[in-house]
Amino acid sequence: MRRTSSSGEGVIAPCLPATSDTDIPTFMQKMNSMIHIMNRNDGTLPIFKTEAQAAALEALLLSDRPLSTREIITATGASQPTLHRELTRLVDAGLLVRTTVGRSALFAPDEANPAVAPLRTLITLSRGPQALITTALADVPGISRALIFGSFAARSTGAPGAAPDDIDLLIVGSPVRRDVYDALDPLDQALRREVNVTFLSDDRWDAAEDEIVTRILGEPRLELLP
């Protein structure tokens, strides 16, 4: 993790798990029906057909257990009809498995499908930072607010540009900085991006005339905490 901020953007080439020659056709066949391969400058890995599809995959691929339809709706904010359609597509493509427990349908990634591992990598790179950073910071005392700003937030909200090579993270409050760094350091390998942390006190955040605060509030941002 980078302790000092820097500017600039770059294109990340994700390191995908290797597949055998016999796996490649299967992978492409499964993925071809699910995603559109787009120009890398159109946004942060904007390869999924719909936002609901990407959000559902994010919830499921980053979860450590199967999720019910209700849990996925809560996590994604998608409507029930939209989510039902996307989950059906993902099951039909062999990316998810559906099981029934009582009257509830549970969904989980089909780990036997060779497309799942690289897809999880793409989700983690393009969407996972929000979930991973929020979880990492949840138990750090003294944080009154945390958000992602800068180029990563801009790409995530649809602004055009190259895929960002770092993440700008704002921490508001009075946490022990070492606690924040210790919480974030384990994420470096998973994110494959450097995290640049900016610390602001509560008083400075509340100061509307502060230049940094004004700039951040005037740009796209991804709220993490509270």
Secondary structure, DSSP 8 states (H G I E B T S, - for coil): --SS----------------TTHHHHHHHHHHTTB----GGGSSS--BS-HHHHHHHHHHHT-SS-EEHHHHHHHH---HHHHHHHHHHHHHTTSEEEEEETTEEEEEE-TTSTTHHHHHHHHHHHTHHHHHHHHHHTT-TTEEEEEEEHHHHHHHTT--S---SEEEEEEEE---HHHHHHHHGGGHHHH-SEEEEEEE-HHHHH-TT-HHHHHHHTS--EEEE-
